[in-house]
């Protein structure tokens, strides 16, 4: 027998929670077994029920899953970030940036379709993050091949000017967050660094032509290789507050890649 939650704060049966949250009862039972999400009570018939506090925790778990974190990392984040308001505020900020990123991707596809329909040529003149793309053509082709350069080149040129500016703003915001995290003395293996690393990897996956964006590509090698380059190349280290910030980013990305990629 299923019960419905009422305005007095009653709890929800597992089937309703699974339906509302877009997950499965099996997943919720697994979360219970590993101690990630306990139901508020278990009925005499074995049904699990969840109150508002449990639903709030589930919301955070699903958001962290969207960031690409594994269940052990999520458990660590939940343990260290006890304040749900602060944690959800961070998630909301990330979701806003993801919304912008997806809107840029959609705009890029539309622009590319229109260019192809009119017989236009897709060529990039500028490098994202403010660099001249052509200045790095040989370097990109040497590291990841001509196809990688051509794909990212076409993608970048397919963006409208306002989309290019918005995309750069997203990249700059991510760089500021890395710089702030390093300046605050946070642990490279802590939950904040894990979230930033997950965002960095998601950002890399959004760029066509990169190994991170390719099915079956060497994501781990690509991410750790870039992390090393951020420290070795002052042009990139400058985006993350200099060598100290770049070293923090490198350590965090290596830790994330070792555990989750």
N, C-alpha and C positions, 0 to 999 in steps of 0.2 A: 504494500500500500504506500503510495507516494503522498507526501505532504507538500503544501505550497507555503512559501514564506509570506508572512503577512506584514503589515505596517508596524507591528509591535516588535519587529526584529527577530521573527522566527527564523529557523535555519532551513537550508535547501537540501533536498536529497541529491545524491551523486549524479543521477541521470539528468536532473535539471541543470546542475552546475556544468556538466559536460556539454550539454546542448547550448547553454547561454555563452559559455566561454569558447566554444568552437573547438573543443578537444574531445577526448573519449573517456569513458569510465575506466577503461583499462589503464590509461595514462595516469589518472588521478589515484587509482589504487597503487600504481607503481610509485608515485610520489610519496604515498603513505608508507609503503614498505621500506623505502630508503630513508625515511625521516625528513623528507624535504617539505611535505605539506601534510600535516595531521588534520583529520576531520575534527569538528567540534564535538561530535559524539558519534557513537556507533549504536544503532538500534538493536533490539533483541533479535531481529531477523537478519542481522549482519549488515544492513544498509548503512552506508556512511552518510553523514549529514554535515553541512558546512555553514557556519555563521558568517556574519559580515567581516569579522577579522580574518577568517580563513579565505574569504573571497578576495580581500585586499591583498593578501600574501600571494594568492594565485595570480592576480593581475600582474604583480611585480615579477613573478617567475616567468610568465609568458612574455613579458616585455624583454627580460634578459635573454630569453631564448631567441627572440627576434634579433638581438645584438650578436648572436652567434656563440654565446657562452654555453659550455657544457654544464651538466647538472652539478658536478663537484664545485665548479667555479661559482655557480648560482648560489649554492649553499653557503659558500664562503662570503659572498657579497651580502646575502641576507643576514648573516651572523654579525657582520661588521657594521652594516648600515641599518641600525635599529629604528631610526626615525623615518616612518613611512612618508611623511610630508616632504622631507628633504630629498628622499630617494625618488619619489614620484615626480618631483620638480625637475630633477636631473633627467629622468626618463622623458618628461614632456618636452624638455629642451631638445633632446636627441630626436624625438619624433617629429618636431617641427623642422629640424634640419633634414631628416629623411624625406619629409614631404616635399621640401624644396628640391632635393636631389632627384626624386622621382619625377617631379614636374619638369625639371631640366631634361631628363632622359626622354620623356614624352615629347617635349618640344623639339629635341634633337632629331628624333625619329620623323616627326612631321616635316621638319625642315629638309631632312635628307630625302624623303619621299618626293617633296615638291621639286627639289633640285634634280632628282633623277627623271622626273616626269618632263621637265623642261629641257633636259639634255645638258644641264650644267655640269661643271667639273668640280669635284670635291677635293680641295687642297687647303691645307692650313698655312697660315702666315704667322701665327703667334703660338707660343707655348703656354699652356695653362700655368697658373701661378706666376704669371708676369714675365716669364722667360720667352725669348725668341725661339720658337720651335725649330727653325732651320739651323740655328746655332748648335742644336743638340741632335741633329739628324744622324750623323755618323755614329755618335755615341750610343744612341738608342738602337740603331741597327746592329752595332757590334755586340751589344749586350743581349738583345732579345730578337734580333732578326728584322729583315725588311718588312715582312708582313705585319709585325707588331707596330712598326712605325706607320705603315700605310693605314692600318685600321684606326689607330688613335688620331692620325692626321685627318682622315676623312670625318671621323666623329667630331673633332674639334671645329673643323670648318663648317660642319653642318649646323652648329649652334648659331643662333642669332647673337648680335652684339650684346644685347641685354642679358641673354642666357649665359654668355661667356663671363660677363661681369658678376652675375649671381653665382656662378659656379666657383669663380675665384674667391668670392666672399665666403662661401662654405669652406673652402680649403683653408682660408686664412683664419676662420673661426676655430677650426680643428687645430691648427698650429698654435693659436693663442691658448687653447685649453691644455695642450701639451706643455707649453712654456710655463703656464700657471701651475700645473701639477708638479713640474720639476722644481720650480721656485718655492713651492710649499713644502718641499722635502718629503713628499709622499713615497711610499715604497713602490719599487718597480714591479713587485709581485702582488700588490694590494688590489682591492676591488676597483678603485678608481682607475688604476692603470690598466686593469683588465678591460674595463668598459671603453677606455680610450683606444686600446689596441683593437678591440672588436670594431669600433667605429672606423679606425684607420684601414682595416682590412676590407670592410664594407665599401669604403670610399674607393679603394684600389680596384675592387671588383666592378665598380661602376664605369671604369675606363676601358673601352673596347681596345683589343689588341694586346693587353697585358696578360701574362700567364695567370693572374688572379681571375681574369674574366673569361678565360678559356676553359671549356669542359675538359677535365683531365689534365689541366696544366699544373705545373710544379708551383703551387701556391706557397707552400712552406719555404722552398728555396728562394722564390721571388721576394717574399716578405722579409726574410732574414737578410737577403742580399741588399735590398733597399735600405734596411735598417743600418747595415754596416756603412753603406754609401752616405747616409745622412751624417755620419760622424766624420768620414774620410774626406768628404767634399764640402768645403766651407760655403759653397753656394747654397747647398741644401740645409746645412747646419744653421745658417742664419735665419731660416724660416722657423726654427724651433728654439730661439733664444741663444744661439751659439753652441759651443761644444758641450757645455754642461747639459743643456736641454736635449741636444741630440743624443748624448750618451744615455740619458734617462729613457728617451724614446726607444733607442736601440735595445736596451736591456728589457724593457717592457714587451716589445715586439718579439724578441727572442724567447722570452718566457711564455708568451701567449702561443707562439708557433710551436714550441716544444710540447705544450700541453693539449692544444686544440686543432692544430693543422696537420 
